[in-house]
Amino acid sequence: MAENQEEVKGGEATNEEVAKADVPPTAEGSDAVPNLNLKEVESATGEENENELYKGRSRLYRYDKTANPPEWKERGVGVVKFLEHKESKKIRVLMRRDKTLKICANHFILPSIKIEVNSGSDRAWMYTTPADFSEGSANTEILAFKFSNPENAQEFKAKFLDSQEKMKALTTSDKDTPKEATPAQ
C-alpha cells in the first residue's frame, strides 16, 4: 500500500491503477462484481383512480393551538396535488413529504372552505379544513401552503377556487356531502 501512495504522490500511477489497488480481490483474484437479481414490485399509492388537476411544490405548515403560545409548525416540504376521482368526481388535496413520501395533507376541497392570504404574504395561502386525514383520522386543521414565488401561489389559489366550484356543482347535483367520505390514502 505504501508503494501505491508513493506512486500517486509521484504522479506515475493512473486513476485506474489506484482504484484497483483499493479493491480487495476475490478468491479467484478478479474484481468483485455483485450478482443482484432484483424484481420490480408494484406498489399502490391510492392515486390510481384519480386524475391530477394541479401539481406544485410547496412548504406546508399547520397551526398548533395546543402549544403555549400557539404557533405555526412545519408539516413538510414536497409536492401538493389536487386529485379528482374518476368515478365520483370528488376533488382532494394530497401532499407527500419529499424523500419519505409520507402524507402530510389529505382532505377534500369543500365549497365551504375560505382561502385567505397568510400574514400578508403574496406567496402563502391558508385555510381551515374540517377533516384532514393525513394523521389517519379526521382532524380539523388550520393549514398554510407557502410557495417559492407569487406566481406559483396565485396558480394554487386559482386551481383551488376552480376545484371548489366543481365540488359545489357536484354536491348540489348529488345531494351528497363529500366530508362524510374518507379520502383514499
Salt bridges, closest charged atoms under 4 A:
GLU16 OE2 - LYS20 NZ 3.73
GLU47 OE1 - LYS81 NZ 3.04
GLU47 OE2 - ARG96 NE 3.30
GLU50 OE2 - ARG92 NE 2.77
GLU52 OE1 - LYS81 NZ 3.97
ASP64 OD2 - LYS73 NZ 3.03
GLU74 OE1 - ARG59 NH1 2.80
ASP98 OD2 - ARG57 NH2 2.81
ASP132 OD2 - ARG75 NH1 3.01
ASP132 OD1 - HIS107 ND1 3.00
GLU141 OE2 - ARG75 NH2 3.28
ASP162 OD2 - LYS166 NZ 4.00
ASP176 OD2 - LYS90 NZ 3.25
